[in-house]
Structures are given as structure tokens and as C-alpha cells.
Amino acid sequence: MFNKNDSLQLKEFVALEEKQYYLSTIEMEVRHSWQKDHERICVYETMVFAAPQGEIDYHSSLYHCRYRTKEEAIAGHQRVREELPRIIFTCKSCSNKLGN
């Protein structure tokens, strides 16, 4: 069974131009499959959420990316942190979700 204590959890607030965003990379068990041999399949996912006044809007992610391995996820989290200004300010979908 999936043990949350052993899972990857990278979470942080990032400020850009006086706005806050929440960057989260986690390990999660995939439960989309009903096949017995797929009982313990995990994926890693980075998501970015708007977080005005520190209130995270979990219902509308601005960006997401999935990875196959923990190492890819750790590197991906760092990459997203470094590229967050480009992601937020040039992504048309992000702009629409933020009401810009």
C-alpha cells in the first residue's frame, strides 16, 4: 500500500511581481486502473496554483507536469521554480485562469 511518509513532497510559496503562487511536487498512487497488476503504480506530479494572500486555489491549477521517477520529479520541481516567471507570464491558459 502507498505510504505517505515515504513519498516525495516538495512544497513552497513563490512570489512574482507582488503575487504569490504555490509550487507543489508530490508522489501519488495512480488509481485509474482496476487491473490487479497495477495496484502500486506511482507517478510524480508538479503543479502550480495561484495563492493570493496565502490562500491556495487547489481547484484551478495553472500548470502541471508529470514524471516517471523521483529523480525526474526533483529536477522538474527545480526547473519549474526557475521557469515560473516564463510559465506564468507567457502561458495564455495561465493568463486566462488568472483573469489577466
Phi, psi and omega in degrees: 000156182292126180250109182299331182293334180265358188275159177284132176215100176249118185219136180199153172268141179230130179261132176223121178047053176066013175242150180251145177228153179246123181251122184225128174237123184225162170261137179216147179278133179276127180240024179282340185259143177258357183288137184300324181284002178249026185292327184232063176257128179243149172233162177243140186218135172254134176226149176239131180234148169291146181218062179298134182052030178078003179268111185280127177270084183291345185275353182216089179287145179271332184203148173208153178208138180249154182225158179271330185234161178298319180297317177298321181293318179297314178296321179296320178300314179298317180297316180296319178301315181292325183263006185304318177302315179296317180300311184289315189271347179245350182278116181299319179298318178298315181301317179296317180294327180276353180075028180271000000 
